[in-house]
């Protein structure tokens, strides 16, 4: 979904920090070898994730939805020196792929990948988080929120990807389209829950920035 004319979008990208070499390699290999490469955050959104993480300077990050590890590496750029990032994904077939890139990075000792059902894993995590990135199955976005909200430090930030869902959130919704139905509910939740404040950015497929009060 394009929000800007192509020429203007190109200008924006050209005047944004360049994608680091390791992430360029990861990006390229994902497109060459992995199904659904559009799930990748990509260079522009990746630089935004990295910038937000650097501004927050989190001690503990939780990522729900690892895919090939691109966004985890971007978020890790802002970690404190003794900080840690936990990333969860149910797709065990991509575990070696993402782990290989984590090992090549400067954050190999700070990133922990867990394979399994995030709905079952999150309640077992005995940590408070400064930054959470939700980019997994859309039908569970509300469930993820309710699981993590009490694990957030005051002033912590929740980033939620794909919240515009190719514009489907403002179209007539097919009753069988569970993902869109749940995203509409989730966006309403982020805009009405008194414990948080949210700004929805029209970047790529929609990115919400939510601050815990």
Helices and strands as residue ranges (DSSP letters): H 6-14, H 21-33, G 37-39, H 43-56, E 60-64, H 70-76, E 84-89, G 92-94, H 95-104, E 111-115, H 118-121, G 122-124, E 129-134, G 138-140, H 141-148, G 149-151, E 152-161, G 165-170, H 178-192, E 196-201, E 207-212
